[in-house]
Amino acid sequence: MRQRVVRVALTAVMVALVLLAVPLALAIRSSLYADQRDALERAALAGAVRVSPDYATGDPVELPPPPAGGRLGLYDPQLRLRAGSGPRTGDDTVRRALAGKVTRSTGGSEIVAAVPVSHDEQVIGVVRVSSAVQDVRDRVLVGWAILLGAAVLALTVAVLVARRQARALAAPLEDLSRHCRAVTGGDLTARAAPSTIAEIDQVARTHNEMLHSLAELLRRERDFTANVSHQLRTPLTGLQLTLEIGLEQDDTRPVLEEALDATRRLHHTVEEVLRLSASAGLPRPVEPDRAVAGLLRETEERWHGLFARDGRRLECDTGEAPDDVRVPGGPVAEILGVLLDNARVHGHGTVRVTVRDLDDALALDIADEGTANGDSARLFERGHTEGGAGTGIGLALARDLALSLGGRLSLTNHAPTTFTLLLPVRSAGGTRSG
């Protein structure tokens, strides 16, 4: 990636340099030759104004000094050198100047300028000035060398800038590639860092959003598996015990009825776990179908025997439960089941379930005589257990179920341990207002 960016940048710079340097080199050459011809012409004019008309009769001529490295001479109409320096006989440039026009030429090894000398509208001589072509060529070569140096400097700067830009362009893509390889290796927490390039940032954001969605999907699948295994373990064990007891009895109808109730509870448990998995932890409307008092009576009947076998009591107080208020029976029963099982395993003494009417919400308090240690927020972290007992799934599942109903589950007291479930409620006639 970096080499490609550098190659593209250098190709563009070299094309630009060629398109600029070649015309500029030709312009330098043309300008230097033109400047030299102009200088020779000015020197010839300066010599022509000093020529007296009487030079033909032997009057001495005072010509200016010739240009450095050049020659300056006066020629008569017969092309003879009369003063100064130059070829003994005038060349073609001098011959054309005798026609009354300033002439310039470049040929052989010299650059020549010739200016006619006039008197009474007649040409009486020609001043010829010349210099070596090699001098101009040397200056052209110097100019071209300077131009080449500037081009090399520009190319060097372009290489440095291109390499820096290549790093700036390639670094975010290389970082994104590393994160993709990390994700391929199973690290779903890898995230692409933002850069200063908007287009690459857009790709990185899309990548991170896709990865977040994938991680959430996998998390929900793992949570679903854990929730199902956690919630079905106890009911399946109870169902197995019920069936084993039924095999030892002659009248199996009561046992079959109890087993049927257990399978119904299993069915509701599976439905609630599936609903929670589909909701992605977001509140979704659930039809309230159970009166609070009836739900607590059923909960007490279901859990009373389990607590009694451990020598403990379970009390459900429905004194403040309004008669016209209903709650979603399935998810609330699952939440109460998790909290009662938690109290049975981790708590002590009598467990009390009480209902408080808060006008637009119901508060269900589940308290035992034990003590909850540690940070209350960590109790709801998936995988966290107190004293190494349990799987650390129940309270996290109960919290997620409460959130899916638009409610909240929290530890409201450490000693005695008290969990409170807040539920928005609706009466049989419509929405209750506070």
C-alpha positions in Angstrom: 0.0 0.0 0.0 2.7 2.5 1.0 4.9 1.7 -2.1 1.9 2.1 -4.4 1.1 5.5 -2.9 4.7 6.6 -3.3 4.9 5.3 -6.8 1.7 7.1 -7.8 2.9 10.4 -6.2 6.3 10.2 -7.8 4.9 9.4 -11.2 2.6 12.4 -11.0 5.5 14.6 -9.9 7.8 13.4 -12.6 5.2 14.0 -15.3 4.7 17.5 -13.9 8.5 18.1 -13.8 8.9 17.0 -17.4 6.0 19.1 -18.7 7.4 22.1 -16.8 11.2 21.6 -17.1 11.4 20.9 -20.9 9.7 24.1 -22.0 11.6 26.0 -19.3 14.9 24.6 -20.5 14.1 25.6 -24.1 13.0 29.1 -22.8 16.3 29.5 -20.9 18.3 28.6 -24.0 16.3 30.9 -26.3 16.5 33.7 -23.7 20.2 33.5 -23.3 20.9 33.5 -27.0 18.5 36.5 -27.5 20.1 38.4 -24.7 23.6 37.9 -26.2 22.4 39.0 -29.6 20.8 42.1 -28.1 24.0 42.9 -26.2 26.1 42.6 -29.4 23.6 44.8 -31.2 23.9 47.5 -28.5 27.7 47.3 -28.6 27.6 47.7 -32.4 25.3 50.7 -32.2 27.6 52.3 -29.6 30.5 51.8 -32.0 28.5 53.1 -35.0 27.8 56.5 -33.4 31.5 57.1 -32.9 32.5 56.6 -36.6 33.3 59.9 -38.4 32.4 60.3 -42.1 36.0 61.2 -42.7 37.4 57.8 -41.6 37.7 56.9 -45.3 40.3 59.7 -45.8 42.4 58.4 -43.0 40.8 60.1 -40.0 41.4 57.8 -37.0 38.4 56.0 -35.6 37.9 55.6 -31.8 35.8 52.5 -31.4 34.5 51.3 -27.9 36.1 48.2 -26.4 34.6 44.9 -27.6 32.5 42.7 -25.3 34.4 40.3 -23.1 35.8 37.5 -25.2 34.4 39.1 -28.4 35.5 41.3 -31.4 34.4 44.7 -32.7 35.5 46.1 -36.1 34.6 48.7 -38.7 34.2 47.7 -42.3 34.0 49.9 -45.4 31.7 49.4 -48.3 34.3 47.2 -50.0 34.1 44.8 -47.0 37.6 45.7 -45.8 38.4 45.8 -42.0 39.3 49.5 -41.4 39.5 49.5 -37.5 39.1 47.2 -34.5 39.2 43.4 -34.6 37.5 40.8 -36.7 38.0 38.9 -40.0 40.0 40.7 -42.6 37.1 40.6 -45.0 33.5 41.2 -44.1 31.3 38.1 -44.1 27.7 37.7 -45.2 26.3 39.5 -42.2 28.4 42.6 -43.0 27.3 42.4 -46.7 23.6 42.3 -45.7 24.1 45.3 -43.3 25.5 47.4 -46.2 21.9 47.3 -47.5 21.0 49.6 -44.6 19.5 47.2 -42.1 20.7 45.9 -38.7 21.5 42.2 -39.2 22.1 39.4 -36.7 23.2 35.8 -37.3 24.4 32.7 -35.5 26.6 30.4 -37.4 29.6 28.3 -36.9 31.4 29.3 -33.7 30.2 32.9 -33.4 27.2 35.1 -32.8 27.3 38.2 -35.0 25.5 41.6 -35.0 26.2 44.2 -37.7 25.0 47.8 -37.7 25.3 50.1 -40.8 27.0 53.5 -40.5 25.1 56.2 -42.6 26.0 59.6 -43.8 23.8 61.8 -46.1 21.4 58.8 -46.5 24.2 56.6 -47.7 25.9 53.7 -46.0 29.6 54.5 -45.6 30.5 51.5 -43.4 29.4 48.7 -41.1 30.3 48.0 -37.4 30.5 44.3 -36.8 30.5 42.8 -33.3 30.9 39.1 -32.5 31.3 36.7 -29.6 31.9 33.0 -29.2 28.9 30.7 -29.3 30.6 28.6 -26.6 30.2 31.4 -24.0 26.5 31.3 -24.5 26.4 27.6 -24.4 28.3 27.6 -21.1 25.7 29.9 -19.6 22.9 27.7 -21.0 24.5 24.7 -19.4 24.7 26.6 -16.1 21.1 27.5 -16.4 20.1 23.9 -17.2 22.2 22.7 -14.3 20.4 25.0 -11.9 17.1 23.9 -13.4 18.1 20.2 -13.0 19.1 20.9 -9.4 15.7 22.5 -8.7 14.0 19.5 -10.3 16.1 17.1 -8.2 15.2 19.1 -5.1 11.6 19.1 -6.0 11.7 15.4 -6.6 13.4 14.8 -3.2 10.8 16.9 -1.4 8.1 15.0 -3.3 9.6 11.7 -2.2 9.6 12.8 1.4 6.1 14.2 1.2 4.8 11.1 -0.6 6.3 8.7 2.0 4.8 10.8 4.8 1.4 10.8 3.1 1.7 7.1 2.3 2.3 6.4 6.0 -0.7 8.6 6.9 -2.9 6.8 4.4 -1.6 3.3 5.0 -1.5 3.4 8.8 -5.3 3.5 9.3 -5.8 0.7 6.8 -3.0 -1.3 8.3 -4.6 -0.8 11.7 -8.0 -1.8 10.3 -6.3 -4.9 8.8 -4.8 -5.8 12.2 -8.2 -5.5 13.9 -9.8 -7.7 11.2 -7.1 -10.3 11.8 -7.8 -10.0 15.5 -11.5 -10.6 14.9 -10.7 -13.6 12.7 -8.7 -14.9 15.7 -11.7 -14.6 17.9 -11.2 -11.2 19.6 -14.5 -9.5 19.3 -13.4 -6.6 21.5 -11.1 -5.2 18.9 -12.1 -1.8 17.6 -10.6 0.3 14.8 -9.3 3.6 16.0 -10.3 6.8 14.3 -7.9 8.6 11.9 -7.7 12.0 10.2 -9.1 10.6 6.9 -12.8 10.9 6.6 -13.3 8.0 4.1 -11.2 5.6 6.1 -13.0 6.7 9.3 -16.3 5.9 7.6 -15.0 2.4 6.8 -13.7 2.0 10.4 -17.0 3.1 11.9 -18.9 0.7 9.7 -16.5 -2.1 10.7 -16.9 -1.3 14.4 -20.7 -1.1 14.1 -20.8 -4.5 12.3 -18.5 -6.0 14.9 -20.6 -4.6 17.7 -23.7 -6.1 16.1 -21.9 -9.4 15.7 -20.7 -9.3 19.3 -24.1 -8.5 20.6 -25.6 -11.4 18.5 -23.1 -13.8 19.8 -23.6 -12.5 23.4 -27.3 -13.0 23.2 -26.8 -16.5 21.9 -24.5 -17.3 24.7 -26.8 -15.7 27.2 -29.7 -17.6 25.8 -27.9 -20.9 26.2 -26.9 -20.1 29.7 -30.3 -18.8 30.6 -32.0 -21.9 29.3 -29.6 -24.3 31.1 -30.0 -22.3 34.3 -33.7 -21.9 34.3 -34.5 -25.5 33.2 -32.2 -27.3 35.6 -34.4 -26.9 38.7 -37.8 -27.6 37.0 -36.4 -30.6 35.2 -35.0 -32.0 38.5 -38.4 -31.4 40.2 -40.2 -33.1 37.3 -37.9 -36.1 37.5 -38.4 -36.4 41.2 -42.2 -36.2 40.7 -42.2 -38.9 38.1 -40.0 -41.1 40.3 -42.4 -40.7 43.2 -45.3 -41.5 40.9 -43.7 -44.9 40.0 -43.9 -45.9 43.6 -47.6 -45.0 44.1 -50.7 -46.9 43.0 -52.8 -43.7 42.3 -50.7 -41.7 39.8 -53.2 -39.1 38.9 -52.1 -36.5 41.4 -48.5 -37.1 40.4 -49.4 -36.8 36.7 -51.2 -33.5 37.4 -48.2 -32.1 39.3 -45.9 -33.3 36.4 -48.3 -31.6 33.9 -48.0 -28.3 35.9 -44.3 -28.7 35.9 -44.2 -29.1 32.1 -46.4 -26.0 31.8 -43.9 -24.0 33.9 -41.1 -25.3 31.7 -43.0 -24.2 28.6 -43.5 -20.7 30.1 -39.8 -20.6 31.1 -38.7 -21.4 27.5 -41.1 -18.8 26.1 -39.7 -16.1 28.4 -36.1 -16.9 27.7 -36.9 -16.8 23.9 -38.7 -13.5 24.3 -35.8 -12.0 26.2 -33.4 -13.2 23.5 -35.5 -11.7 20.8 -35.9 -8.3 22.6 -32.1 -7.8 22.8 -32.5 -6.4 26.3 -34.8 -3.5 25.1 -38.2 -2.8 26.7 -41.0 -4.5 24.7 -44.6 -4.4 25.5 -46.0 -7.5 27.2 -49.7 -8.0 27.7 -50.4 -7.9 31.5 -52.5 -11.0 32.1 -52.3 -11.9 35.8 -53.6 -10.3 38.9 -50.8 -9.7 41.4 -52.5 -11.4 44.3 -53.2 -14.5 42.3 -49.6 -14.6 41.0 -48.2 -14.4 44.5 -50.5 -17.1 45.8 -49.3 -19.5 43.0 -45.7 -18.5 43.7 -46.2 -19.3 47.4 -47.7 -22.7 46.6 -44.9 -23.6 44.3 -42.0 -22.6 46.6 -43.5 -23.3 50.0 -42.5 -27.0 49.9 -38.9 -26.3 48.9 -38.4 -23.9 51.8 -40.2 -26.2 54.2 -37.8 -29.0 53.4 -34.9 -26.7 54.4 -36.7 -25.8 57.7 -37.5 -22.3 56.5 -40.6 -20.3 56.0 -42.0 -18.4 53.0 -44.5 -15.6 53.5 -46.2 -13.7 50.7 -48.0 -10.5 51.8 -50.5 -9.2 49.2 -52.1 -6.6 51.5 -51.3 -3.6 49.2 -51.8 -5.4 45.9 -54.7 -3.6 44.1 -57.4 -5.9 42.8 -57.6 -4.2 39.4 -53.9 -4.3 38.6 -52.4 -6.9 36.4 -48.8 -7.7 35.4 -47.2 -9.9 32.8 -47.5 -13.2 34.6 -44.8 -15.2 32.8 -41.8 -12.9 33.1 -42.8 -11.7 36.6 -43.1 -15.3 37.7 -39.6 -16.1 36.3 -38.1 -13.1 38.1 -39.7 -14.1 41.4 -38.5 -17.6 40.9 -34.9 -16.5 40.4 -35.1 -14.2 43.5 -36.7 -16.9 45.7 -34.1 -19.5 44.5 -31.3 -17.0 45.3 -32.8 -16.5 48.8 -33.1 -20.2 49.3 -29.5 -20.9 48.3 -27.7 -17.8 49.6 -30.1 -16.4 52.3 -31.1 -17.4 55.8 -34.3 -17.5 57.9 -37.7 -16.5 56.7 -38.3 -15.2 53.2 -40.9 -12.5 52.8 -42.5 -11.3 49.6 -44.4 -8.0 50.0 -46.2 -5.7 47.5 -46.2 -1.9 47.7 -48.6 0.2 45.6 -46.8 3.3 44.1 -49.8 4.5 42.0 -48.1 4.2 38.6 -45.9 1.3 39.6 -45.7 -1.7 41.9 -42.8 -2.6 44.1 -42.3 -6.2 45.0 -39.8 -6.7 47.9 -38.2 -10.1 48.4 -36.3 -10.1 51.7 -34.6 -12.8 53.8 -32.7 -12.6 57.1 -29.3 -13.0 55.5 -26.7 -10.4 54.6 -25.5 -9.4 51.1 -21.8 -8.7 50.9 -19.9 -6.7 48.3 -20.9 -4.2 45.7 -24.6 -4.4 44.9 -23.9 -3.7 41.2 -21.6 -6.8 40.9 -24.3 -9.1 42.2 -26.1 -8.6 38.8 -23.0 -9.2 36.7 -23.3 -12.4 34.6 -20.9 -15.0 36.0 -20.5 -13.4 39.4 -21.3 -15.6 42.4 -21.1 -15.1 46.2 -19.0 -17.7 48.0 -18.5 -19.7 44.8 -22.0 -21.1 44.9 -24.2 -21.1 41.8 -23.5 -20.1 38.3 -23.9 -16.3 38.5 -26.6 -16.3 35.8 -29.9 -16.0 37.8 -29.7 -12.4 39.0 -28.4 -11.2 35.6 -31.3 -13.0 33.9 -33.8 -11.5 36.4 -32.4 -8.0 35.8 -32.7 -8.5 32.0 -36.2 -9.7 32.3 -37.1 -6.7 34.4 -35.6 -4.3 31.9 -37.4 -6.0 29.1 -40.7 -5.1 30.9 -39.6 -1.5 31.3 -39.0 -2.1 35.0 -36.0 -2.3 37.3 -34.5 -4.8 39.7 -32.1 -3.7 42.4 -30.7 -4.6 45.8 -32.3 -2.1 48.1 -30.9 -3.4 51.4 -27.8 -5.4 52.4 -28.9 -6.5 55.9 -31.4 -8.0 55.8 -31.0 -8.8 52.2 -33.8 -7.2 50.2 -34.3 -7.1 46.4 -36.9 -4.8 45.0 -38.7 -5.3 41.6 -40.3 -2.1 40.3 -42.9 -2.6 37.6 -44.9 -0.1 35.6 -48.6 -1.3 35.9 -51.8 -0.8 34.2 -55.2 -1.3 35.7 -58.0 -3.2 34.1 -59.6 0.0 32.9 -56.5 1.6 31.4 -53.3 3.3 32.4 -53.0 4.3 36.0 -51.8 7.8 36.7 -50.0 9.0 39.8 
